[in-house]
Amino acid sequence: MAAKGPEEEEGSCEYGSAKYLALCGLGGIVSCGLTHTAVVPLDLVKCRMQAEPGRYQSIIQGFSLTMKEEGLRGLAKGWAPTCLGYSMQGLCKFGLYEVFKLHYAEILGPERAYLWRTSLYLAASASAEFFADIALSPMEAAKVRIQTQMGYANTLRAAIPKMYQEEGLWSFYKGVAPLWMRQIPYTMMKFACFERTLEALYVYVVPKPRSECTKLEQLGITFVAGYIAGVFCAIVSHPADSVVSVLNKEKGSSAIDILKRLGFSGLWKGLFARILMIGTLTALQWFIYDSIKVYFRLPRPPPPEMPLSLKERLLSK
C-alpha cells in the first residue's frame, strides 16, 4: 500500500469543529506572543523614532543612544505588556478569523465563496481584528508609556496603577480607534495577501502540488508567503502606527491633533524599521501558526479550487 501524502493524513479533529477553532486560537497566542516579544528592542527604537524624531534619528543611532543611557536592559523595556497584549490579540486574530471565514463562506455558498474569496478573506480578517484590538489596547497603551516616557514606569506592574490613577479606564482604551486604523488594514492585508500569495506560489512557482510536498516544504512556502504579505502590511499600517505611538505617549492629545502636528513626512518616520520588523514578524507568525497546525495534526485544506458545480456550469455555456 502506498504511503499517505501530507494532505491525506488523518487529522486529530474535524475541520471547523470547536477543538479545531480552539487550537487555532492557541496557535495565534503562541505565534503572536512569541514573535512580538522577540522583536521588543526593534519595536522600542521604532516607537522612540516616532515619538521623539529629534533624539532618535535612525535605527542604529536609536539603539546606540538607548544602550548608552539605559544599558542592555533598556532594550527590553515593555516586554511584559507586549507578551500579554499580543498573546490576547493573537487568540482573537487567528481564532476568530477561522470562525468568521467559515461563517461567511457558509452564508455565501461554495460557488460565491470561491469566486469572492479575496473579499471573504478581507471581511473575515477585518471582523476578527475589530475584537483583537479591543483585547490588545490596554497592554499596548502601557507598553508605549513604558518605552517612550522616560522615568514614567519601568515595569507593567508600575505602569498600570499609575495610568489608572491619572486618567482612569480611558487611558487604556483611548488608543483603540487608532489601533483599528492601524491594525484592521494591516490584518486585512496580512490574511488576504497571504492566502492569495500562497495560492499563487503553489500554482506558478512550486513545481508540484501541495499534496506531494513534505511538511517542511509546505512550512517553507508558508514562510515566503508570510514575508511577502508582511512587507505590504507594514506599508499599509505605518501612518496609523505613528499616531498610536505618539498618542499613547502624550496625555490629553487626540489622533486628529497628532495627525496635524506630524504632517505627511512625520507619518512615515521609522518605516524601514517597521518593514524589517513586520516582514520578519509576519513570516514567523505564519510559520509558527502553521507549525502548530502540523504538530496537533489539524486539518490543513489545500489551496481553494473551483467547485465542480461551477466548472460544469461554465463548461455548459
C-alpha positions as protocol buffer text, in pm:
chain_id: "A"
residue {
  index: 1
  type: MET
  ca { x: 0 y: 0 z: 0 }
}
residue {
  index: 2
  type: ALA
  ca { x: 133 y: 345 z: -91 }
}
residue {
  index: 3
  type: ALA
  ca { x: 216 y: 581 z: 192 }
}
residue {
  index: 4
  type: LYS
  ca { x: -30 y: 860 z: 253 }
}
residue {
  index: 5
  type: GLY
  ca { x: 65 y: 1207 z: 127 }
}
residue {
  index: 6
  type: PRO
  ca { x: 65 y: 1512 z: 356 }
}
residue {
  index: 7
  type: GLU
  ca { x: -291 y: 1608 z: 266 }
}
residue {
  index: 8
  type: GLU
  ca { x: -420 y: 1252 z: 312 }
}
residue {
  index: 9
  type: GLU
  ca { x: -307 y: 1207 z: 671 }
}
residue {
  index: 10
  type: GLU
  ca { x: -586 y: 1167 z: 920 }
}
residue {
  index: 11
  type: GLY
  ca { x: -641 y: 1483 z: 1127 }
}
residue {
  index: 12
  type: SER
  ca { x: -682 y: 1494 z: 1502 }
}
residue {
  index: 13
  type: CYS
  ca { x: -1022 y: 1666 z: 1471 }
}
residue {
  index: 14
  type: GLU
  ca { x: -1282 y: 1775 z: 1219 }
}
residue {
  index: 15
  type: TYR
  ca { x: -1219 y: 2093 z: 1019 }
}
residue {
  index: 16
  type: GLY
  ca { x: -1427 y: 2376 z: 1171 }
}
residue {
  index: 17
  type: SER
  ca { x: -1502 y: 2189 z: 1495 }
}
residue {
  index: 18
  type: ALA
  ca { x: -1477 y: 2353 z: 1838 }
}
residue {
  index: 19
  type: LYS
  ca { x: -1148 y: 2171 z: 1902 }
}
residue {
  index: 20
  type: TYR
  ca { x: -1010 y: 2288 z: 1568 }
}
residue {
  index: 21
  type: LEU
  ca { x: -1102 y: 2652 z: 1639 }
}
residue {
  index: 22
  type: ALA
  ca { x: -966 y: 2636 z: 1996 }
}
residue {
  index: 23
  type: LEU
  ca { x: -631 y: 2503 z: 1872 }
}
residue {
  index: 24
  type: CYS
  ca { x: -621 y: 2773 z: 1604 }
}
residue {
  index: 25
  type: GLY
  ca { x: -666 y: 3025 z: 1886 }
}
residue {
  index: 26
  type: LEU
  ca { x: -378 y: 2860 z: 2074 }
}
residue {
  index: 27
  type: GLY
  ca { x: -168 y: 2888 z: 1759 }
}
residue {
  index: 28
  type: GLY
  ca { x: -248 y: 3260 z: 1749 }
}
residue {
  index: 29
  type: ILE
  ca { x: -142 y: 3307 z: 2113 }
}
residue {
  index: 30
  type: VAL
  ca { x: 192 y: 3134 z: 2058 }
}
residue {
  index: 31
  type: SER
  ca { x: 271 y: 3288 z: 1719 }
}
residue {
  index: 32
  type: CYS
  ca { x: 185 y: 3649 z: 1809 }
}
residue {
  index: 33
  type: GLY
  ca { x: 303 y: 3644 z: 2171 }
}
residue {
  index: 34
  type: LEU
  ca { x: 644 y: 3492 z: 2092 }
}
residue {
  index: 35
  type: THR
  ca { x: 723 y: 3695 z: 1781 }
}
residue {
  index: 36
  type: HIS
  ca { x: 623 y: 4036 z: 1916 }
}
residue {
  index: 37
  type: THR
  ca { x: 814 y: 3975 z: 2239 }
}
residue {
  index: 38
  type: ALA
  ca { x: 1123 y: 3868 z: 2040 }
}
residue {
  index: 39
  type: VAL
  ca { x: 1136 y: 4199 z: 1850 }
}
residue {
  index: 40
  type: VAL
  ca { x: 1077 y: 4429 z: 2151 }
}
residue {
  index: 41
  type: PRO
  ca { x: 1419 y: 4602 z: 2110 }
}
residue {
  index: 42
  type: LEU
  ca { x: 1344 y: 4694 z: 1748 }
}
residue {
  index: 43
  type: ASP
  ca { x: 989 y: 4796 z: 1840 }
}
residue {
  index: 44
  type: LEU
  ca { x: 1120 y: 5015 z: 2123 }
}
residue {
  index: 45
  type: VAL
  ca { x: 1357 y: 5203 z: 1891 }
}
residue {
  index: 46
  type: LYS
  ca { x: 1085 y: 5236 z: 1626 }
}
residue {
  index: 47
  type: CYS
  ca { x: 839 y: 5383 z: 1880 }
}
residue {
  index: 48
  type: ARG
  ca { x: 1102 y: 5629 z: 2006 }
}
residue {
  index: 49
  type: MET
  ca { x: 1184 y: 5738 z: 1649 }
}
residue {
  index: 50
  type: GLN
  ca { x: 812 y: 5814 z: 1601 }
}
residue {
  index: 51
  type: ALA
  ca { x: 761 y: 5982 z: 1939 }
}
residue {
  index: 52
  type: GLU
  ca { x: 1092 y: 6176 z: 1954 }
}
residue {
  index: 53
  type: PRO
  ca { x: 1230 y: 6208 z: 1599 }
}
residue {
  index: 54
  type: GLY
  ca { x: 1474 y: 6478 z: 1709 }
}
residue {
  index: 55
  type: ARG
  ca { x: 1658 y: 6246 z: 1951 }
}
residue {
  index: 56
  type: TYR
  ca { x: 1615 y: 5913 z: 1771 }
}
residue {
  index: 57
  type: GLN
  ca { x: 1709 y: 5976 z: 1409 }
}
residue {
  index: 58
  type: SER
  ca { x: 1786 y: 5625 z: 1279 }
}
residue {
  index: 59
  type: ILE
  ca { x: 1771 y: 5261 z: 1384 }
}
residue {
  index: 60
  type: ILE
  ca { x: 2144 y: 5231 z: 1458 }
}
residue {
  index: 61
  type: GLN
  ca { x: 2162 y: 5569 z: 1636 }
}
residue {
  index: 62
  type: GLY
  ca { x: 1847 y: 5479 z: 1833 }
}
residue {
  index: 63
  type: PHE
  ca { x: 1996 y: 5150 z: 1951 }
}
residue {
  index: 64
  type: SER
  ca { x: 2323 y: 5322 z: 2040 }
}
residue {
  index: 65
  type: LEU
  ca { x: 2153 y: 5601 z: 2237 }
}
residue {
  index: 66
  type: THR
  ca { x: 1929 y: 5357 z: 2426 }
}
residue {
  index: 67
  type: MET
  ca { x: 2227 y: 5137 z: 2519 }
}
residue {
  index: 68
  type: LYS
  ca { x: 2428 y: 5440 z: 2629 }
}
residue {
  index: 69
  type: GLU
  ca { x: 2153 y: 5582 z: 2852 }
}
residue {
  index: 70
  type: GLU
  ca { x: 1984 y: 5266 z: 2984 }
}
residue {
  index: 71
  type: GLY
  ca { x: 2217 y: 4976 z: 2915 }
}
residue {
  index: 72
  type: LEU
  ca { x: 2124 y: 4641 z: 2760 }
}
residue {
  index: 73
  type: ARG
  ca { x: 1825 y: 4604 z: 2993 }
}
residue {
  index: 74
  type: GLY
  ca { x: 1676 y: 4923 z: 2847 }
}
residue {
  index: 75
  type: LEU
  ca { x: 1622 y: 4747 z: 2512 }
}
residue {
  index: 76
  type: ALA
  ca { x: 1383 y: 4500 z: 2681 }
}
residue {
  index: 77
  type: LYS
  ca { x: 1153 y: 4771 z: 2820 }
}
residue {
  index: 78
  type: GLY
  ca { x: 789 y: 4686 z: 2759 }
}
residue {
  index: 79
  type: TRP
  ca { x: 837 y: 4312 z: 2708 }
}
residue {
  index: 80
  type: ALA
  ca { x: 566 y: 4213 z: 2961 }
}
residue {
  index: 81
  type: PRO
  ca { x: 275 y: 4418 z: 2815 }
}
residue {
  index: 82
  type: THR
  ca { x: 394 y: 4317 z: 2468 }
}
residue {
  index: 83
  type: CYS
  ca { x: 383 y: 3947 z: 2553 }
}
residue {
  index: 84
  type: LEU
  ca { x: 44 y: 3964 z: 2728 }
}
residue {
  index: 85
  type: GLY
  ca { x: -119 y: 4207 z: 2485 }
}
residue {
  index: 86
  type: TYR
  ca { x: -16 y: 4039 z: 2165 }
}
residue {
  index: 87
  type: SER
  ca { x: -95 y: 3692 z: 2301 }
}
residue {
  index: 88
  type: MET
  ca { x: -453 y: 3807 z: 2359 }
}
residue {
  index: 89
  type: GLN
  ca { x: -458 y: 3977 z: 2021 }
}
residue {
  index: 90
  type: GLY
  ca { x: -329 y: 3657 z: 1854 }
}
residue {
  index: 91
  type: LEU
  ca { x: -601 y: 3450 z: 2020 }
}
residue {
  index: 92
  type: CYS
  ca { x: -870 y: 3673 z: 1871 }
}
residue {
  index: 93
  type: LYS
  ca { x: -693 y: 3747 z: 1541 }
}
residue {
  index: 94
  type: PHE
  ca { x: -629 y: 3388 z: 1431 }
}
residue {
  index: 95
  type: GLY
  ca { x: -905 y: 3213 z: 1623 }
}
residue {
  index: 96
  type: LEU
  ca { x: -1183 y: 3450 z: 1518 }
}
residue {
  index: 97
  type: TYR
  ca { x: -1050 y: 3470 z: 1162 }
}
residue {
  index: 98
  type: GLU
  ca { x: -1116 y: 3098 z: 1125 }
}
residue {
  index: 99
  type: VAL
  ca { x: -1461 y: 3143 z: 1282 }
}
residue {
  index: 100
  type: PHE
  ca { x: -1560 y: 3432 z: 1056 }
}
residue {
  index: 101
  type: LYS
  ca { x: -1412 y: 3270 z: 745 }
}
residue {
  index: 102
  type: LEU
  ca { x: -1623 y: 2959 z: 799 }
}
residue {
  index: 103
  type: HIS
  ca { x: -1933 y: 3164 z: 883 }
}
residue {
  index: 104
  type: TYR
  ca { x: -1909 y: 3397 z: 584 }
}
residue {
  index: 105
  type: ALA
  ca { x: -1831 y: 3105 z: 348 }
}
residue {
  index: 106
  type: GLU
  ca { x: -2142 y: 2929 z: 471 }
}
residue {
  index: 107
  type: ILE
  ca { x: -2352 y: 3241 z: 406 }
}
residue {
  index: 108
  type: LEU
  ca { x: -2210 y: 3283 z: 53 }
}
residue {
  index: 109
  type: GLY
  ca { x: -2226 y: 2919 z: -50 }
}
residue {
  index: 110
  type: PRO
  ca { x: -1940 y: 2725 z: -216 }
}
residue {
  index: 111
  type: GLU
  ca { x: -1953 y: 2894 z: -557 }
}
residue {
  index: 112
  type: ARG
  ca { x: -1958 y: 3256 z: -441 }
}
residue {
  index: 113
  type: ALA
  ca { x: -1714 y: 3177 z: -159 }
}
residue {
  index: 114
  type: TYR
  ca { x: -1467 y: 3065 z: -427 }
}
residue {
  index: 115
  type: LEU
  ca { x: -1533 y: 3349 z: -672 }
}
residue {
  index: 116
  type: TRP
  ca { x: -1529 y: 3614 z: -398 }
}
residue {
  index: 117
  type: ARG
  ca { x: -1258 y: 3452 z: -184 }
}
residue {
  index: 118
  type: THR
  ca { x: -1042 y: 3765 z: -162 }
}
residue {
  index: 119
  type: SER
  ca { x: -1340 y: 3962 z: -29 }
}
residue {
  index: 120
  type: LEU
  ca { x: -1412 y: 3672 z: 205 }
}
residue {
  index: 121
  type: TYR
  ca { x: -1057 y: 3686 z: 348 }
}
residue {
  index: 122
  type: LEU
  ca { x: -1078 y: 4065 z: 384 }
}
residue {
  index: 123
  type: ALA
  ca { x: -1416 y: 4057 z: 561 }
}
residue {
  index: 124
  type: ALA
  ca { x: -1320 y: 3770 z: 796 }
}
residue {
  index: 125
  type: SER
  ca { x: -986 y: 3928 z: 895 }
}
residue {
  index: 126
  type: ALA
  ca { x: -1138 y: 4274 z: 950 }
}
residue {
  index: 127
  type: SER
  ca { x: -1410 y: 4126 z: 1171 }
}
residue {
  index: 128
  type: ALA
  ca { x: -1157 y: 3930 z: 1376 }
}
residue {
  index: 129
  type: GLU
  ca { x: -922 y: 4226 z: 1417 }
}
residue {
  index: 130
  type: PHE
  ca { x: -1200 y: 4452 z: 1545 }
}
residue {
  index: 131
  type: PHE
  ca { x: -1223 y: 4235 z: 1858 }
}
residue {
  index: 132
  type: ALA
  ca { x: -850 y: 4160 z: 1870 }
}
residue {
  index: 133
  type: ASP
  ca { x: -768 y: 4531 z: 1907 }
}
residue {
  index: 134
  type: ILE
  ca { x: -1005 y: 4571 z: 2200 }
}
residue {
  index: 135
  type: ALA
  ca { x: -813 y: 4289 z: 2369 }
}
residue {
  index: 136
  type: LEU
  ca { x: -477 y: 4445 z: 2279 }
}
residue {
  index: 137
  type: SER
  ca { x: -545 y: 4812 z: 2360 }
}
residue {
  index: 138
  type: PRO
  ca { x: -475 y: 4819 z: 2739 }
}
residue {
  index: 139
  type: MET
  ca { x: -138 y: 4644 z: 2707 }
}
residue {
  index: 140
  type: GLU
  ca { x: -40 y: 4847 z: 2400 }
}
residue {
  index: 141
  type: ALA
  ca { x: -107 y: 5170 z: 2590 }
}
residue {
  index: 142
  type: ALA
  ca { x: 105 y: 5053 z: 2884 }
}
residue {
  index: 143
  type: LYS
  ca { x: 384 y: 4934 z: 2653 }
}
residue {
  index: 144
  type: VAL
  ca { x: 414 y: 5269 z: 2474 }
}
residue {
  index: 145
  type: ARG
  ca { x: 416 y: 5462 z: 2806 }
}
residue {
  index: 146
  type: ILE
  ca { x: 697 y: 5240 z: 2938 }
}
residue {
  index: 147
  type: GLN
  ca { x: 900 y: 5263 z: 2618 }
}
residue {
  index: 148
  type: THR
  ca { x: 861 y: 5631 z: 2528 }
}
residue {
  index: 149
  type: GLN
  ca { x: 812 y: 5825 z: 2855 }
}
residue {
  index: 150
  type: MET
  ca { x: 1146 y: 5826 z: 3032 }
}
residue {
  index: 151
  type: GLY
  ca { x: 1103 y: 5783 z: 3407 }
}
residue {
  index: 152
  type: TYR
  ca { x: 729 y: 5710 z: 3384 }
}
residue {
  index: 153
  type: ALA
  ca { x: 750 y: 5341 z: 3474 }
}
residue {
  index: 154
  type: ASN
  ca { x: 992 y: 5057 z: 3408 }
}
residue {
  index: 155
  type: THR
  ca { x: 751 y: 4767 z: 3458 }
}
residue {
  index: 156
  type: LEU
  ca { x: 393 y: 4677 z: 3374 }
}
residue {
  index: 157
  type: ARG
  ca { x: 316 y: 4642 z: 3745 }
}
residue {
  index: 158
  type: ALA
  ca { x: 416 y: 5005 z: 3799 }
}
residue {
  index: 159
  type: ALA
  ca { x: 256 y: 5145 z: 3481 }
}
residue {
  index: 160
  type: ILE
  ca { x: -99 y: 5004 z: 3517 }
}
residue {
  index: 161
  type: PRO
  ca { x: -197 y: 5165 z: 3852 }
}
residue {
  index: 162
  type: LYS
  ca { x: -29 y: 5493 z: 3757 }
}
residue {
  index: 163
  type: MET
  ca { x: -220 y: 5513 z: 3428 }
}
residue {
  index: 164
  type: TYR
  ca { x: -549 y: 5430 z: 3601 }
}
residue {
  index: 165
  type: GLN
  ca { x: -489 y: 5692 z: 3873 }
}
residue {
  index: 166
  type: GLU
  ca { x: -412 y: 5963 z: 3615 }
}
residue {
  index: 167
  type: GLU
  ca { x: -682 y: 5904 z: 3351 }
}
residue {
  index: 168
  type: GLY
  ca { x: -899 y: 5613 z: 3467 }
}
residue {
  index: 169
  type: LEU
  ca { x: -1009 y: 5337 z: 3229 }
}
residue {
  index: 170
  type: TRP
  ca { x: -995 y: 5581 z: 2937 }
}
residue {
  index: 171
  type: SER
  ca { x: -613 y: 5571 z: 2944 }
}
residue {
  index: 172
  type: PHE
  ca { x: -624 y: 5203 z: 2840 }
}
residue {
  index: 173
  type: TYR
  ca { x: -873 y: 5246 z: 2555 }
}
residue {
  index: 174
  type: LYS
  ca { x: -811 y: 5595 z: 2417 }
}
residue {
  index: 175
  type: GLY
  ca { x: -583 y: 5438 z: 2156 }
}
residue {
  index: 176
  type: VAL
  ca { x: -833 y: 5177 z: 2036 }
}
residue {
  index: 177
  type: ALA
  ca { x: -959 y: 5384 z: 1740 }
}
residue {
  index: 178
  type: PRO
  ca { x: -606 y: 5450 z: 1608 }
}
residue {
  index: 179
  type: LEU
  ca { x: -536 y: 5080 z: 1671 }
}
residue {
  index: 180
  type: TRP
  ca { x: -831 y: 4994 z: 1447 }
}
residue {
  index: 181
  type: MET
  ca { x: -692 y: 5238 z: 1189 }
}
residue {
  index: 182
  type: ARG
  ca { x: -353 y: 5063 z: 1207 }
}
residue {
  index: 183
  type: GLN
  ca { x: -441 y: 4702 z: 1270 }
}
residue {
  index: 184
  type: ILE
  ca { x: -754 y: 4642 z: 1062 }
}
residue {
  index: 185
  type: PRO
  ca { x: -591 y: 4740 z: 728 }
}
residue {
  index: 186
  type: TYR
  ca { x: -276 y: 4557 z: 841 }
}
residue {
  index: 187
  type: THR
  ca { x: -466 y: 4238 z: 922 }
}
residue {
  index: 188
  type: MET
  ca { x: -679 y: 4254 z: 610 }
}
residue {
  index: 189
  type: MET
  ca { x: -359 y: 4276 z: 406 }
}
residue {
  index: 190
  type: LYS
  ca { x: -189 y: 4012 z: 622 }
}
residue {
  index: 191
  type: PHE
  ca { x: -455 y: 3747 z: 568 }
}
residue {
  index: 192
  type: ALA
  ca { x: -579 y: 3826 z: 217 }
}
residue {
  index: 193
  type: CYS
  ca { x: -229 y: 3881 z: 75 }
}
residue {
  index: 194
  type: PHE
  ca { x: -100 y: 3567 z: 248 }
}
residue {
  index: 195
  type: GLU
  ca { x: -388 y: 3349 z: 128 }
}
residue {
  index: 196
  type: ARG
  ca { x: -363 y: 3468 z: -234 }
}
residue {
  index: 197
  type: THR
  ca { x: 21 y: 3464 z: -236 }
}
residue {
  index: 198
  type: LEU
  ca { x: 21 y: 3109 z: -102 }
}
residue {
  index: 199
  type: GLU
  ca { x: -228 y: 3009 z: -371 }
}
residue {
  index: 200
  type: ALA
  ca { x: -15 y: 3175 z: -643 }
}
residue {
  index: 201
  type: LEU
  ca { x: 307 y: 3011 z: -519 }
}
residue {
  index: 202
  type: TYR
  ca { x: 157 y: 2665 z: -549 }
}
residue {
  index: 203
  type: VAL
  ca { x: 15 y: 2742 z: -894 }
}
residue {
  index: 204
  type: TYR
  ca { x: 304 y: 2930 z: -1054 }
}
residue {
  index: 205
  type: VAL
  ca { x: 624 y: 2866 z: -854 }
}
residue {
  index: 206
  type: VAL
  ca { x: 617 y: 2531 z: -671 }
}
residue {
  index: 207
  type: PRO
  ca { x: 681 y: 2252 z: -927 }
}
residue {
  index: 208
  type: LYS
  ca { x: 445 y: 2002 z: -765 }
}
residue {
  index: 209
  type: PRO
  ca { x: 100 y: 2004 z: -597 }
}
residue {
  index: 210
  type: ARG
  ca { x: 82 y: 2081 z: -227 }
}
residue {
  index: 211
  type: SER
  ca { x: -35 y: 1725 z: -159 }
}
residue {
  index: 212
  type: GLU
  ca { x: 305 y: 1599 z: -283 }
}
residue {
  index: 213
  type: CYS
  ca { x: 509 y: 1848 z: -76 }
}
residue {
  index: 214
  type: THR
  ca { x: 661 y: 1740 z: 254 }
}
residue {
  index: 215
  type: LYS
  ca { x: 554 y: 1918 z: 571 }
}
residue {
  index: 216
  type: LEU
  ca { x: 890 y: 2102 z: 581 }
}
residue {
  index: 217
  type: GLU
  ca { x: 848 y: 2219 z: 220 }
}
residue {
  index: 218
  type: GLN
  ca { x: 496 y: 2342 z: 297 }
}
residue {
  index: 219
  type: LEU
  ca { x: 620 y: 2536 z: 601 }
}
residue {
  index: 220
  type: GLY
  ca { x: 896 y: 2695 z: 389 }
}
residue {
  index: 221
  type: ILE
  ca { x: 639 y: 2811 z: 133 }
}
residue {
  index: 222
  type: THR
  ca { x: 426 y: 2943 z: 420 }
}
residue {
  index: 223
  type: PHE
  ca { x: 724 y: 3149 z: 543 }
}
residue {
  index: 224
  type: VAL
  ca { x: 785 y: 3303 z: 198 }
}
residue {
  index: 225
  type: ALA
  ca { x: 417 y: 3392 z: 153 }
}
residue {
  index: 226
  type: GLY
  ca { x: 411 y: 3538 z: 505 }
}
residue {
  index: 227
  type: TYR
  ca { x: 713 y: 3761 z: 440 }
}
residue {
  index: 228
  type: ILE
  ca { x: 566 y: 3897 z: 116 }
}
residue {
  index: 229
  type: ALA
  ca { x: 241 y: 3972 z: 298 }
}
residue {
  index: 230
  type: GLY
  ca { x: 434 y: 4135 z: 585 }
}
residue {
  index: 231
  type: VAL
  ca { x: 605 y: 4393 z: 362 }
}
residue {
  index: 232
  type: PHE
  ca { x: 269 y: 4512 z: 229 }
}
residue {
  index: 233
  type: CYS
  ca { x: 124 y: 4507 z: 583 }
}
residue {
  index: 234
  type: ALA
  ca { x: 397 y: 4737 z: 713 }
}
residue {
  index: 235
  type: ILE
  ca { x: 344 y: 4997 z: 441 }
}
residue {
  index: 236
  type: VAL
  ca { x: -37 y: 4999 z: 471 }
}
residue {
  index: 237
  type: SER
  ca { x: -44 y: 5030 z: 851 }
}
residue {
  index: 238
  type: HIS
  ca { x: 256 y: 5254 z: 920 }
}
residue {
  index: 239
  type: PRO
  ca { x: 86 y: 5600 z: 929 }
}
residue {
  index: 240
  type: ALA
  ca { x: -164 y: 5485 z: 1191 }
}
residue {
  index: 241
  type: ASP
  ca { x: 117 y: 5316 z: 1386 }
}
residue {
  index: 242
  type: SER
  ca { x: 295 y: 5653 z: 1408 }
}
residue {
  index: 243
  type: VAL
  ca { x: -21 y: 5813 z: 1550 }
}
residue {
  index: 244
  type: VAL
  ca { x: -63 y: 5534 z: 1810 }
}
residue {
  index: 245
  type: SER
  ca { x: 299 y: 5570 z: 1928 }
}
residue {
  index: 246
  type: VAL
  ca { x: 263 y: 5946 z: 1989 }
}
residue {
  index: 247
  type: LEU
  ca { x: -95 y: 5927 z: 2122 }
}
residue {
  index: 248
  type: ASN
  ca { x: -17 y: 5679 z: 2396 }
}
residue {
  index: 249
  type: LYS
  ca { x: 292 y: 5879 z: 2496 }
}
residue {
  index: 250
  type: GLU
  ca { x: 104 y: 6205 z: 2549 }
}
residue {
  index: 251
  type: LYS
  ca { x: -181 y: 6289 z: 2783 }
}
residue {
  index: 252
  type: GLY
  ca { x: -476 y: 6492 z: 2654 }
}
residue {
  index: 253
  type: SER
  ca { x: -391 y: 6464 z: 2282 }
}
residue {
  index: 254
  type: SER
  ca { x: -629 y: 6336 z: 2014 }
}
residue {
  index: 255
  type: ALA
  ca { x: -550 y: 6144 z: 1696 }
}
residue {
  index: 256
  type: ILE
  ca { x: -651 y: 6449 z: 1488 }
}
residue {
  index: 257
  type: ASP
  ca { x: -412 y: 6678 z: 1683 }
}
residue {
  index: 258
  type: ILE
  ca { x: -124 y: 6437 z: 1626 }
}
residue {
  index: 259
  type: LEU
  ca { x: -202 y: 6393 z: 1256 }
}
residue {
  index: 260
  type: LYS
  ca { x: -186 y: 6771 z: 1208 }
}
residue {
  index: 261
  type: ARG
  ca { x: 136 y: 6803 z: 1405 }
}
residue {
  index: 262
  type: LEU
  ca { x: 321 y: 6513 z: 1241 }
}
residue {
  index: 263
  type: GLY
  ca { x: 233 y: 6606 z: 884 }
}
residue {
  index: 264
  type: PHE
  ca { x: 276 y: 6371 z: 586 }
}
residue {
  index: 265
  type: SER
  ca { x: 652 y: 6314 z: 626 }
}
residue {
  index: 266
  type: GLY
  ca { x: 624 y: 6258 z: 1002 }
}
residue {
  index: 267
  type: LEU
  ca { x: 372 y: 5978 z: 948 }
}
residue {
  index: 268
  type: TRP
  ca { x: 636 y: 5778 z: 758 }
}
residue {
  index: 269
  type: LYS
  ca { x: 917 y: 5816 z: 1012 }
}
residue {
  index: 270
  type: GLY
  ca { x: 1059 y: 5475 z: 1106 }
}
residue {
  index: 271
  type: LEU
  ca { x: 907 y: 5295 z: 803 }
}
residue {
  index: 272
  type: PHE
  ca { x: 1223 y: 5098 z: 721 }
}
residue {
  index: 273
  type: ALA
  ca { x: 1246 y: 4970 z: 1079 }
}
residue {
  index: 274
  type: ARG
  ca { x: 880 y: 4872 z: 1063 }
}
residue {
  index: 275
  type: ILE
  ca { x: 924 y: 4688 z: 730 }
}
residue {
  index: 276
  type: LEU
  ca { x: 1214 y: 4490 z: 880 }
}
residue {
  index: 277
  type: MET
  ca { x: 1014 y: 4418 z: 1193 }
}
residue {
  index: 278
  type: ILE
  ca { x: 675 y: 4344 z: 1038 }
}
residue {
  index: 279
  type: GLY
  ca { x: 808 y: 4145 z: 740 }
}
residue {
  index: 280
  type: THR
  ca { x: 1003 y: 3912 z: 968 }
}
residue {
  index: 281
  type: LEU
  ca { x: 725 y: 3911 z: 1226 }
}
residue {
  index: 282
  type: THR
  ca { x: 451 y: 3820 z: 981 }
}
residue {
  index: 283
  type: ALA
  ca { x: 656 y: 3546 z: 817 }
}
residue {
  index: 284
  type: LEU
  ca { x: 743 y: 3393 z: 1155 }
}
residue {
  index: 285
  type: GLN
  ca { x: 384 y: 3419 z: 1277 }
}
residue {
  index: 286
  type: TRP
  ca { x: 250 y: 3226 z: 979 }
}
residue {
  index: 287
  type: PHE
  ca { x: 535 y: 2974 z: 1011 }
}
residue {
  index: 288
  type: ILE
  ca { x: 467 y: 2916 z: 1383 }
}
residue {
  index: 289
  type: TYR
  ca { x: 90 y: 2911 z: 1331 }
}
residue {
  index: 290
  type: ASP
  ca { x: 120 y: 2653 z: 1053 }
}
residue {
  index: 291
  type: SER
  ca { x: 373 y: 2453 z: 1258 }
}
residue {
  index: 292
  type: ILE
  ca { x: 122 y: 2429 z: 1543 }
}
residue {
  index: 293
  type: LYS
  ca { x: -139 y: 2304 z: 1299 }
}
residue {
  index: 294
  type: VAL
  ca { x: 110 y: 2040 z: 1186 }
}
residue {
  index: 295
  type: TYR
  ca { x: 206 y: 1948 z: 1544 }
}
residue {
  index: 296
  type: PHE
  ca { x: -156 y: 1898 z: 1654 }
}
residue {
  index: 297
  type: ARG
  ca { x: -239 y: 1731 z: 1321 }
}
residue {
  index: 298
  type: LEU
  ca { x: -511 y: 1983 z: 1242 }
}
residue {
  index: 299
  type: PRO
  ca { x: -682 y: 1959 z: 903 }
}
residue {
  index: 300
  type: ARG
  ca { x: -499 y: 2187 z: 656 }
}
residue {
  index: 301
  type: PRO
  ca { x: -712 y: 2209 z: 342 }
}
residue {
  index: 302
  type: PRO
  ca { x: -526 y: 2261 z: 12 }
}
residue {
  index: 303
  type: PRO
  ca { x: -549 y: 2599 z: -169 }
}
residue {
  index: 304
  type: PRO
  ca { x: -908 y: 2667 z: -284 }
}
residue {
  index: 305
  type: GLU
  ca { x: -1024 y: 2502 z: -604 }
}
residue {
  index: 306
  type: MET
  ca { x: -1320 y: 2585 z: -823 }
}
residue {
  index: 307
  type: PRO
  ca { x: -1628 y: 2385 z: -711 }
}
residue {
  index: 308
  type: LEU
  ca { x: -1733 y: 2112 z: -952 }
}
residue {
  index: 309
  type: SER
  ca { x: -2080 y: 2267 z: -991 }
}
residue {
  index: 310
  type: LEU
  ca { x: -1923 y: 2595 z: -1107 }
}
residue {
  index: 311
  type: LYS
  ca { x: -1692 y: 2415 z: -1351 }
}
residue {
  index: 312
  type: GLU
  ca { x: -1985 y: 2230 z: -1503 }
}
residue {
  index: 313
  type: ARG
  ca { x: -2188 y: 2547 z: -1531 }
}
residue {
  index: 314
  type: LEU
  ca { x: -1902 y: 2734 z: -1703 }
}
residue {
  index: 315
  type: LEU
  ca { x: -1839 y: 2445 z: -1944 }
}
residue {
  index: 316
  type: SER
  ca { x: -2207 y: 2422 z: -2037 }
}
residue {
  index: 317
  type: LYS
  ca { x: -2214 y: 2786 z: -2153 }
}
